[in-house]
Amino acid sequence: MAIVANTTDFLGHLQQSKLLSEERFDAALEVVAALGEPDSMTAAKALVKAGFLTRLHATRLLEGRTRGFFINHFRIEDILGSGGMGWVYIARDLKTGEEVALKMLCEQNENDAGLLARFQLEAEAGRKLKHPAIIRTHEVGEALGMYGKVHYMVMDLVRGVGIDEVVSMGGPIECPMACHIALHIAAGLQHAHRLGLVHRDLKPANVLVDENGNAHILDFGLSLASQSVLGDEYSLSMIFGQDCLGTADYIAPEQARDSFQV
């Protein structure tokens, strides 16, 4: 994608984006003016360094994009990750000032009944579960995106890496740490089971380990609820058209036989 070369155009895009208040925008202009006559890239880097913009903001503005920075009262700050359903961003709640994780279903998946059902089930399960070893969902909603309706959920922001990444980077986990992680996972699953939920897709990539070595279970998009939150007409068995759900390398034998009776 072409980069906006003219600094004046870049600053115009910044003003249109509404990322900065009028007062903050004026302060940003002073930072740029102090550089003399910088090109747009130099100006963008200076504003990132000074804390006016994030790298994501600067990159998109340099591409000429002025929309898509806000989802209702949340401002998108950075990309946290991506998956088969959509993107996960670091966002700031403009009502509270807190940082959160905001997951959005990709626009090309909005009409995919299976992925939408999985997204809704993950959101509902996340709102029902309240345990330190499970990433909690605080809000679920819809917003008008650049190309139409966007489904999103707002979750706890946990800065960590998946167990699969931990092993990939450092090799097998030492026994004491492995036991510590397993204890957290077991406690979280027990909480879910008490509420009638079976995860059905527990695997290393779906468990984040934070800087303290504590585990956090995520992605309840294939969870089995004792009472479906989606209704019979949206049951996963009808949507996916198969009896086996999960990830082959980690699926339980009884789940492989019939994922809807586990």
C-alpha positions as CSV (number, residue, x, y, z in Angstrom):
1,M,0.0,0.0,0.0
2,A,1.3,3.5,-0.9
3,I,2.6,5.6,1.9
4,V,1.4,9.2,2.4
5,A,4.5,11.2,1.7
6,N,3.3,14.7,2.4
7,T,3.5,15.7,6.1
8,T,0.5,18.1,5.7
9,D,-1.6,15.3,4.3
10,F,-0.5,13.0,7.1
11,L,-1.5,15.5,9.8
12,G,-4.8,16.1,8.0
13,H,-5.5,12.3,8.3
14,L,-4.6,12.5,11.9
15,Q,-7.1,15.3,12.5
16,Q,-9.8,13.5,10.6
17,S,-9.2,10.3,12.6
18,K,-10.3,11.9,15.9
19,L,-7.5,10.0,17.7
20,L,-6.5,13.1,19.5
21,S,-8.5,15.8,21.2
22,E,-8.1,19.4,19.8
23,E,-5.7,20.2,22.7
24,R,-3.6,17.0,22.1
25,F,-3.6,17.6,18.3
26,D,-2.3,21.2,18.8
27,A,0.5,19.7,21.0
28,A,1.3,17.2,18.4
29,L,1.6,19.9,15.8
30,E,4.2,21.6,18.0
31,V,6.2,18.4,18.1
32,V,6.2,18.1,14.4
33,A,7.0,21.8,13.9
34,A,10.1,21.5,16.1
35,L,11.5,19.0,13.6
36,G,11.7,21.7,10.9
37,E,10.3,20.3,7.6
38,P,10.1,16.5,8.2
39,D,8.7,14.0,5.8
40,S,5.6,12.1,6.9
41,M,7.5,9.1,8.1
42,T,9.8,11.2,10.4
43,A,6.8,13.1,11.7
44,A,5.0,9.8,12.5
45,K,7.9,8.3,14.3
46,A,8.3,11.5,16.4
47,L,4.6,11.3,17.4
48,V,4.9,7.7,18.4
49,K,8.0,8.4,20.4
50,A,6.3,11.3,22.2
51,G,3.3,9.1,23.1
52,F,0.7,10.8,20.9
53,L,0.2,7.7,18.6
54,T,0.8,4.0,18.8
55,R,2.7,2.2,16.0
56,L,-0.6,0.8,14.7
57,H,-2.1,4.3,14.6
58,A,1.0,5.7,12.8
59,T,1.1,2.9,10.2
60,R,-2.6,3.2,9.3
61,L,-2.4,7.0,9.1
62,L,0.6,6.7,6.8
63,E,-1.5,4.4,4.6
64,G,-4.1,7.1,4.4
65,R,-6.6,5.4,6.6
66,T,-8.6,7.7,8.9
67,R,-11.4,5.3,10.1
68,G,-11.5,2.0,12.0
69,F,-9.8,3.3,15.2
70,F,-12.9,3.1,17.3
71,I,-15.4,0.4,18.2
72,N,-18.2,2.1,20.2
73,H,-16.4,3.5,23.3
74,F,-13.2,1.6,22.7
75,R,-10.1,3.0,20.9
76,I,-8.0,0.4,19.1
77,E,-4.4,0.8,20.3
78,D,-2.4,-2.2,18.9
79,I,-2.7,-5.7,17.4
80,L,-2.5,-8.5,20.1
81,G,-3.0,-11.4,17.8
82,S,-5.1,-13.1,15.1
83,G,-6.8,-16.4,14.5
84,G,-9.3,-18.2,12.3
85,M,-12.2,-16.2,13.5
86,G,-10.8,-12.7,13.6
87,W,-8.4,-10.2,15.2
88,V,-7.6,-9.5,18.8
89,Y,-6.6,-5.9,19.6
90,I,-5.3,-4.1,22.7
91,A,-7.9,-1.3,23.2
92,R,-8.6,1.4,25.7
93,D,-12.0,1.8,27.3
94,L,-12.6,5.6,26.9
95,K,-15.1,5.5,29.8
96,T,-12.7,4.0,32.4
97,G,-9.3,4.5,30.8
98,E,-8.5,0.8,31.2
99,E,-6.7,-1.3,28.7
100,V,-8.7,-4.4,27.5
101,A,-8.4,-7.1,24.9
102,L,-11.0,-6.6,22.1
103,K,-11.8,-9.5,19.8
104,M,-13.5,-8.8,16.5
105,L,-15.0,-11.3,14.0
106,C,-13.4,-10.7,10.6
107,E,-15.9,-9.0,8.3
108,Q,-15.5,-11.8,5.7
109,N,-16.8,-14.2,8.4
110,E,-19.9,-12.2,9.4
111,N,-22.1,-14.3,7.2
112,D,-20.5,-17.6,8.2
113,A,-23.1,-19.2,10.5
114,G,-20.7,-21.6,12.1
115,L,-18.0,-19.0,13.0
116,L,-20.7,-16.6,14.2
117,A,-22.2,-19.3,16.4
118,R,-18.8,-20.2,17.8
119,F,-18.0,-16.5,18.4
120,Q,-21.3,-16.0,20.3
121,L,-20.8,-19.1,22.3
122,E,-17.3,-18.0,23.3
123,A,-18.6,-14.6,24.4
124,E,-21.5,-16.0,26.4
125,A,-19.3,-18.6,28.1
126,G,-16.7,-15.9,28.9
127,R,-19.4,-13.8,30.6
128,K,-20.7,-16.7,32.6
129,L,-17.3,-17.8,33.9
130,K,-15.6,-15.8,36.7
131,H,-12.3,-17.3,37.7
132,P,-8.7,-16.1,37.7
133,A,-7.6,-19.0,35.5
134,I,-10.1,-18.1,32.8
135,I,-10.0,-15.0,30.7
136,R,-13.2,-13.2,31.4
137,T,-15.5,-11.5,28.9
138,H,-16.9,-8.1,30.1
139,E,-18.9,-6.9,27.1
140,V,-20.4,-8.3,23.9
141,G,-21.8,-6.1,21.2
142,E,-22.1,-5.0,17.6
143,A,-20.7,-1.9,15.9
144,L,-20.7,-0.3,12.5
145,G,-17.4,-0.9,10.9
146,M,-15.9,0.4,7.7
147,Y,-17.7,-2.3,5.6
148,G,-20.8,-3.0,7.7
149,K,-21.7,-4.6,11.0
150,V,-18.9,-5.9,13.2
151,H,-19.3,-8.3,16.1
152,Y,-16.9,-7.8,19.0
153,M,-16.3,-8.9,22.6
154,V,-14.2,-7.2,25.3
155,M,-12.1,-9.4,27.5
156,D,-9.4,-9.2,30.2
157,L,-6.1,-8.1,28.8
158,V,-3.6,-10.8,29.8
159,R,0.0,-10.2,28.6
160,G,1.3,-13.7,28.1
161,V,2.2,-16.4,25.6
162,G,0.6,-19.7,24.8
163,I,2.1,-22.9,26.2
164,D,2.9,-23.9,22.7
165,E,5.0,-20.8,22.3
166,V,6.7,-21.3,25.7
167,V,7.8,-24.8,24.7
168,S,8.8,-23.6,21.2
169,M,11.0,-20.9,22.6
170,G,12.5,-22.7,25.6
171,G,11.9,-26.4,25.2
172,P,10.1,-28.7,27.7
173,I,8.8,-26.9,30.8
174,E,10.5,-27.9,34.1
175,C,8.4,-30.1,36.3
176,P,7.7,-27.6,39.1
177,M,6.4,-25.0,36.6
178,A,4.5,-27.6,34.7
179,C,2.7,-28.6,37.9
180,H,2.0,-25.0,38.7
181,I,0.5,-24.4,35.3
182,A,-1.5,-27.6,35.4
183,L,-2.9,-26.7,38.8
184,H,-4.2,-23.4,37.5
185,I,-5.8,-25.1,34.4
186,A,-7.5,-27.7,36.5
187,A,-8.9,-25.1,38.9
188,G,-10.3,-23.1,36.0
189,L,-11.8,-26.2,34.3
190,Q,-13.4,-27.3,37.6
191,H,-15.1,-23.9,37.9
192,A,-16.4,-24.3,34.3
193,H,-17.6,-27.8,35.0
194,R,-19.5,-26.7,38.1
195,L,-21.4,-24.3,35.8
196,G,-22.1,-27.1,33.3
197,L,-19.5,-26.1,30.7
198,V,-17.0,-28.5,28.9
199,H,-14.3,-26.6,27.0
200,R,-13.8,-29.3,24.2
201,D,-10.8,-27.5,22.7
202,L,-8.3,-27.4,25.5
203,K,-4.7,-27.4,24.0
204,P,-1.4,-25.6,24.6
205,A,-2.3,-22.7,22.2
206,N,-5.5,-22.1,24.2
207,V,-3.7,-21.5,27.5
208,L,-1.8,-18.3,28.1
209,V,1.0,-18.2,30.7
210,D,1.7,-14.7,32.1
211,E,5.0,-13.3,33.5
212,N,4.3,-14.9,36.9
213,G,3.8,-18.3,35.4
214,N,0.1,-18.3,36.0
215,A,-2.2,-20.0,33.4
216,H,-5.3,-18.4,31.8
217,I,-7.6,-20.5,29.7
218,L,-9.1,-18.9,26.6
219,D,-11.4,-19.7,23.6
220,F,-14.5,-21.3,24.8
221,G,-15.9,-21.2,21.3
222,L,-16.4,-24.9,21.1
223,S,-17.6,-25.3,24.7
224,L,-20.6,-27.5,25.4
225,A,-23.2,-25.8,27.6
226,S,-25.7,-27.8,29.7
227,Q,-28.3,-25.4,28.3
228,S,-27.5,-24.0,24.9
229,V,-27.2,-20.2,24.8
230,L,-27.8,-20.2,21.1
231,G,-31.1,-22.1,20.9
232,D,-31.8,-25.3,19.0
233,E,-31.9,-23.7,15.6
234,Y,-28.3,-22.6,16.0
235,S,-26.9,-25.8,17.6
236,L,-23.3,-26.5,16.7
237,S,-24.2,-30.0,15.5
238,M,-26.5,-28.5,12.8
239,I,-24.0,-25.8,11.9
240,F,-20.9,-27.9,11.6
241,G,-22.7,-31.0,10.3
242,Q,-20.4,-33.4,12.1
243,D,-20.2,-35.4,15.4
244,C,-16.6,-34.6,16.2
245,L,-15.4,-31.2,17.2
246,G,-12.0,-30.2,18.6
247,T,-8.3,-30.4,17.7
248,A,-7.2,-33.9,16.7
249,D,-3.9,-34.0,18.6
250,Y,-5.5,-33.1,21.9
251,I,-9.1,-34.4,21.8
252,A,-10.3,-36.8,24.4
253,P,-11.3,-40.3,23.2
254,E,-14.9,-40.0,24.3
255,Q,-15.1,-36.6,22.5
256,A,-13.7,-38.2,19.3
257,R,-16.6,-40.7,19.4
258,D,-19.3,-38.1,20.0
259,S,-18.5,-34.5,20.8
260,F,-22.1,-33.7,21.8
261,Q,-22.4,-36.2,24.6
262,V,-19.2,-35.5,26.5
